[in-house]
Amino acid sequence: MNSKRIYPYMVAMAAILLTCMTLFTPLQICIKLTIRIILLLLSIAAWVIFRKRNYQLGILLSFPLLALNLAFLIVTPFTPQLYNLNISSSKGIALSKLSDSLIISTVIIITFLIANQSLKSIYLTKGRLAIGIPVGLIFFFLLGFIAFKNPGQPADPSFLRNHWIWILVFVIANGFMEELIFRGIFLEKLNFMFNHHLSILLTSVCFAIPHIIVQYQPNILMFTGICFVLGMICGYAMHYTRSIIAPTLIHAGADLMIILPIFTTFGVTG
């Protein structure tokens, strides 16, 4: 990468990271709300300034950040407590994740539509369906099999029979949401600034780093590395299939490897 590209590359990475870190950071709701208001105002200001100066690359990056910050701000008050969900149950955890996914995704989609931006530009299209579905399903079932047969934390078949619906709701909802916010809304825009390999690398770093602060993995560095590899796989899947379908299924399969041990370890109820 030449020196003229390093600066915008680092700026793009910092801007995406700053926004996405609020997704996992355990903060009080009032603090998180304040941070997200500030980030939304900054992204709006950046978008307006870039439009006035007709700086196309700035417009391309600032708009998805605006949409994402708006979605994060709107979803903030919709906590499990608001719905009176029992987050020690598989149903409560899954419905909480489904709520986040629906609200964030809907706000982003509506924002893009209002701005007359094609949903195809954020990979909400069937794309190369004949490739995307088989590839996605192969990864989903392969990773699911590995999760089920994990010798360190084997899944109880009776547990799966009682909870499989909520497990699927969780992994599909989370897979779709994270693929949309970490890759879908950014990849095509970044491809105008860099080649697709660098765009996928950037989004993979921005996907992996926020996972450093999660509290459900004992070996956080290894987990972050796995997230980076997953990000690269999903990034290339999205690029070559031209759709969010395959990466969502791949991501959901990877989430099975996380959620099954968590549910088993922490004694999640029905």
C-alpha positions in Angstrom: 0.0 0.0 0.0 1.5 3.4 -1.0 1.8 6.2 1.5 -1.2 8.1 0.0 -3.4 5.2 0.9 -2.1 4.5 4.4 -3.7 7.6 5.9 -7.3 7.0 4.7 -6.9 3.3 5.5 -6.1 4.1 9.1 -8.8 6.8 9.4 -11.4 4.3 8.0 -10.3 1.6 10.4 -10.4 4.0 13.4 -13.8 5.4 12.5 -15.4 1.9 12.1 -13.7 0.6 15.3 -14.8 3.6 17.4 -18.4 3.0 16.4 -18.4 -0.8 16.7 -16.6 -0.9 20.1 -19.8 0.4 21.7 -21.6 -2.8 20.6 -19.7 -5.0 23.1 -18.4 -2.6 25.7 -20.2 -3.2 29.1 -21.3 0.4 30.0 -24.2 1.8 31.9 -27.0 2.7 29.6 -26.8 6.4 30.2 -23.0 6.4 29.4 -23.5 4.3 26.3 -26.4 6.5 25.2 -24.2 9.6 25.6 -21.3 8.1 23.6 -23.6 7.0 20.8 -25.2 10.5 20.6 -21.8 12.1 20.3 -20.7 9.5 17.6 -23.9 10.1 15.7 -23.4 13.9 15.7 -19.8 13.5 14.6 -20.8 11.2 11.7 -23.6 13.6 10.6 -21.1 16.5 10.7 -18.6 14.5 8.7 -21.2 13.6 6.1 -22.4 17.2 5.7 -18.8 18.5 5.4 -17.8 15.9 2.9 -21.0 16.6 0.8 -20.3 20.4 0.8 -16.7 19.8 -0.3 -17.9 17.1 -2.8 -15.3 14.6 -1.3 -16.8 11.4 -2.7 -14.6 9.0 -0.7 -15.5 10.8 2.5 -19.2 10.6 1.6 -18.9 6.9 0.9 -17.5 6.1 4.3 -19.3 8.6 6.5 -22.8 7.6 5.3 -22.7 4.0 6.5 -21.2 5.2 9.8 -24.1 7.7 10.1 -26.6 4.9 9.5 -24.8 2.6 12.0 -24.5 5.2 14.7 -28.2 6.0 14.3 -29.1 2.3 14.6 -27.0 1.9 17.7 -28.5 4.9 19.3 -32.1 3.8 18.6 -31.5 0.3 19.9 -29.8 1.4 23.1 -33.0 1.7 25.3 -34.4 -1.7 24.1 -32.8 -3.7 26.9 -33.9 -7.2 28.1 -35.2 -5.4 31.2 -37.5 -3.3 29.0 -39.1 -6.5 27.7 -38.9 -8.2 31.1 -36.9 -11.0 29.5 -35.2 -13.7 31.6 -31.6 -13.6 30.3 -30.8 -16.8 32.2 -33.0 -18.7 29.8 -32.3 -19.6 26.2 -35.5 -18.0 25.2 -34.7 -14.7 26.9 -31.2 -14.6 25.4 -32.4 -15.4 21.9 -35.3 -12.9 22.0 -33.0 -10.2 23.3 -30.6 -10.8 20.4 -33.4 -11.0 17.9 -34.7 -7.6 19.1 -31.2 -6.0 18.7 -30.9 -7.6 15.2 -34.3 -6.5 14.0 -34.0 -2.9 15.3 -30.4 -2.3 14.1 -31.0 -4.0 10.7 -34.3 -2.2 10.1 -32.9 1.2 10.9 -29.9 0.7 8.6 -32.1 -0.6 5.8 -34.6 2.3 6.1 -31.7 4.9 6.3 -30.2 3.5 3.1 -33.5 3.4 1.3 -34.3 7.0 2.3 -31.0 8.0 0.9 -31.9 6.3 -2.4 -29.1 3.8 -1.9 -29.6 0.3 -3.3 -29.8 -2.6 -0.9 -27.6 -4.4 -3.3 -24.8 -2.1 -2.3 -25.0 -3.6 1.2 -25.3 -7.1 -0.1 -29.0 -7.5 0.7 -29.6 -9.5 -2.5 -29.6 -13.1 -3.5 -26.3 -12.6 -5.4 -24.8 -15.9 -6.6 -27.3 -18.0 -4.8 -26.2 -21.3 -6.4 -22.9 -20.8 -4.7 -23.8 -18.9 -1.6 -26.4 -21.3 -0.1 -24.3 -24.5 -0.5 -21.1 -22.8 0.8 -23.0 -21.3 3.7 -24.8 -24.5 4.6 -21.6 -26.6 4.4 -19.8 -24.3 6.8 -22.9 -24.1 9.1 -23.3 -27.8 9.5 -19.5 -28.4 9.7 -19.0 -25.9 12.4 -22.2 -27.1 14.1 -20.9 -30.7 14.1 -17.6 -29.5 15.6 -19.5 -27.6 18.3 -21.6 -30.6 19.1 -18.6 -33.0 19.2 -16.4 -30.6 21.2 -14.5 -32.9 23.5 -13.8 -30.1 26.0 -17.5 -29.1 26.4 -19.7 -31.7 24.7 -23.3 -30.7 24.1 -26.0 -32.6 25.9 -28.4 -34.1 23.3 -31.4 -33.6 25.6 -30.3 -30.0 26.1 -30.3 -29.5 22.3 -33.7 -31.1 21.9 -35.2 -28.6 24.4 -33.4 -25.5 23.3 -32.7 -25.9 19.5 -35.3 -23.4 18.4 -33.8 -20.6 20.6 -30.3 -21.6 19.7 -31.1 -21.2 16.0 -32.9 -17.9 16.6 -29.8 -16.6 18.4 -27.2 -17.6 15.9 -29.1 -16.6 12.8 -30.1 -13.2 14.3 -26.6 -12.5 15.5 -25.0 -13.7 12.3 -27.1 -11.5 10.1 -26.8 -8.5 12.3 -23.0 -8.7 12.6 -22.4 -9.4 9.0 -24.5 -6.4 8.0 -22.8 -4.0 10.4 -19.2 -5.2 10.2 -19.1 -6.0 6.5 -22.3 -5.4 4.5 -22.6 -1.7 4.9 -18.8 -1.1 4.5 -17.3 -3.5 2.0 -18.5 -2.0 -1.3 -17.7 1.5 -0.1 -14.2 0.5 1.0 -13.6 -1.1 -2.4 -13.8 2.3 -4.0 -10.9 3.3 -1.8 -8.8 0.1 -1.7 -8.7 -3.3 -3.4 -11.0 -5.9 -2.1 -8.3 -7.8 -0.2 -7.4 -4.7 1.8 -11.1 -3.9 2.4 -11.7 -7.4 3.7 -8.6 -7.2 5.9 -9.8 -3.9 7.4 -13.3 -5.1 8.2 -11.9 -8.3 9.7 -9.7 -6.3 12.0 -12.6 -4.1 12.9 -14.7 -7.2 13.6 -12.0 -9.0 15.7 -10.8 -6.1 18.0 -14.1 -5.4 19.7 -14.3 -9.0 20.7 -11.3 -8.4 23.0 -13.6 -7.0 25.6 -16.2 -9.9 25.7 -16.5 -11.6 29.0 -17.5 -15.2 28.0 -14.1 -16.5 26.8 -11.2 -17.4 29.1 -8.5 -17.2 26.3 -9.4 -13.9 24.9 -6.4 -13.5 22.5 -7.0 -16.8 20.9 -10.7 -16.0 20.6 -9.9 -12.6 19.0 -7.6 -14.4 16.5 -10.4 -16.8 15.6 -12.7 -13.9 15.1 -10.2 -12.3 12.7 -10.0 -15.6 10.7 -13.8 -15.8 10.7 -14.0 -12.2 9.5 -11.7 -13.0 6.6 -13.7 -16.1 5.6 -17.0 -14.2 5.8 -15.5 -11.2 3.9 -14.4 -13.3 1.0 -17.7 -15.2 1.0 -19.6 -11.9 0.8 -17.3 -10.6 -1.9 -17.5 -13.6 -4.2 -21.1 -14.5 -3.7 -22.2 -10.8 -3.8 -24.7 -11.5 -1.0 -25.0 -11.6 2.8 -26.6 -15.1 2.8 -23.4 -17.2 2.8 -21.5 -15.1 5.4 -24.6 -15.1 7.6 -24.8 -18.9 7.6 -21.0 -19.2 8.1 -21.2 -16.8 11.0 -24.1 -18.6 12.5 -22.2 -21.9 12.4 -19.3 -20.3 14.2 -21.6 -18.9 16.8 -22.8 -22.4 17.5 -19.3 -23.1 18.7 -19.6 -20.2 21.2 -23.2 -20.4 22.3 -23.4 -24.2 23.0 -20.6 -24.2 25.5 -21.9 -21.0 27.1 -25.4 -22.3 27.5 -24.1 -25.6 28.9 -21.5 -24.0 31.2 -23.8 -21.4 32.7 -26.7 -23.7 33.1 -29.1 -21.9 30.8 -32.7 -22.8 31.4 -35.6 -23.2 29.0 
